[in-house]
Amino acid sequence: MSEKPVYDRLSEKIFCGGSRLVPELFRMLADEKNAELMLARPGPVSDLAQKTGRSEKNLENSLKNLFRKGLIFKSRKPEGIKYRMCRDLIQLHDASIVWPEAITLEATKDKEFIPQ
């Protein structure tokens, strides 16, 4: 049996497995490489670099972008900053809605995502 698509696995992480729309929301907000990064957390940049095979410098740019979009959060711990994903759909909604460019996404023009 093949592994589920990355966006379906992200949906399961926020208790929305089986949803048709939540994977599409993740697809609009993160490319596959960053979606895999989201699945690799929680952890500090050094651990995430090891899990993903990406450089820490490259990850820092991606993490900054994902944080800006409300997809991941910083957690300050005695051993340093760890990154974690939103814990549920409500937190995803609340964090991503303040992203300044959110309304300009081309996908928002799809009537399926805009209430009539």
C-alpha positions in Angstrom: 0.0 0.0 0.0 1.4 3.4 -0.9 1.9 6.3 1.5 -0.9 8.9 1.5 -0.2 12.2 -0.2 1.6 14.8 2.0 -1.4 17.1 2.1 -3.7 14.3 3.3 -1.2 13.5 6.1 -1.1 17.1 7.1 -4.9 17.1 7.4 -4.7 14.0 9.6 -2.3 15.9 11.9 -5.0 18.5 12.6 -7.8 15.9 13.0 -9.3 16.5 9.6 -8.4 13.2 7.9 -10.8 12.3 5.1 -11.6 16.0 4.4 -11.7 17.0 0.8 -11.1 20.7 1.4 -8.4 20.8 4.2 -5.7 19.1 2.0 -6.5 21.8 -0.7 -6.0 24.5 1.9 -2.6 23.1 2.8 -1.8 22.8 -1.0 -2.5 26.5 -1.4 -0.3 27.5 1.5 2.7 25.2 1.1 4.5 23.5 -1.7 5.3 19.8 -1.2 8.9 20.4 0.1 7.5 22.7 2.8 4.6 20.4 3.5 7.2 17.6 4.2 9.0 20.0 6.5 5.8 20.6 8.4 5.5 16.8 8.9 9.1 16.6 10.1 8.4 18.8 13.1 8.4 19.4 16.1 12.1 20.2 16.6 14.8 22.7 16.4 16.3 23.7 13.0 19.2 21.3 13.5 16.8 18.3 13.9 14.6 19.4 11.1 17.6 19.7 8.8 18.6 16.1 9.7 15.1 14.8 9.1 14.6 16.5 5.8 18.2 16.5 4.4 18.0 20.2 3.8 20.5 22.8 5.0 19.8 24.8 8.2 20.0 28.1 6.1 17.5 26.8 3.6 15.2 25.6 6.4 15.4 29.0 8.2 13.9 30.7 5.1 11.2 28.1 4.7 10.3 28.2 8.5 10.1 32.0 8.3 7.7 31.8 5.4 5.6 29.0 7.0 5.5 31.0 10.3 4.3 34.1 8.4 1.5 32.1 6.8 0.4 30.7 10.2 1.3 27.1 9.4 4.0 26.6 12.1 4.8 28.2 15.4 7.9 28.8 17.5 8.1 27.2 20.9 10.8 28.6 23.2 12.3 25.8 25.3 15.4 25.8 27.6 17.3 24.0 24.9 16.4 26.5 22.2 13.6 27.3 19.8 11.5 24.4 18.5 9.1 24.6 15.6 5.7 22.9 15.7 2.7 22.8 13.4 -0.8 24.2 14.2 -2.6 21.7 16.4 -6.1 21.8 14.8 -8.2 23.5 12.2 -9.2 26.4 14.5 -5.6 27.3 15.2 -4.8 27.1 11.4 -7.7 29.4 10.7 -6.9 31.9 13.4 -3.2 32.0 12.5 -3.4 32.0 8.7 -6.2 34.5 8.3 -3.9 37.4 9.3 -1.4 36.6 6.6 -1.4 39.8 4.5 -1.3 38.1 1.1 -3.9 35.4 1.9 -6.7 37.1 0.1 -4.7 37.5 -3.1 -4.3 33.8 -3.6 -5.4 32.8 -7.1 -7.3 29.8 -5.5 -9.6 32.2 -3.6 -11.2 33.0 -7.0 -12.6 29.4 -7.0 -16.3 29.7 -6.1 -16.0 26.4 -4.2 -13.9 28.2 -1.5 -15.9 31.5 -1.4 -19.3 31.5 0.3 -22.0 32.8 -2.0 
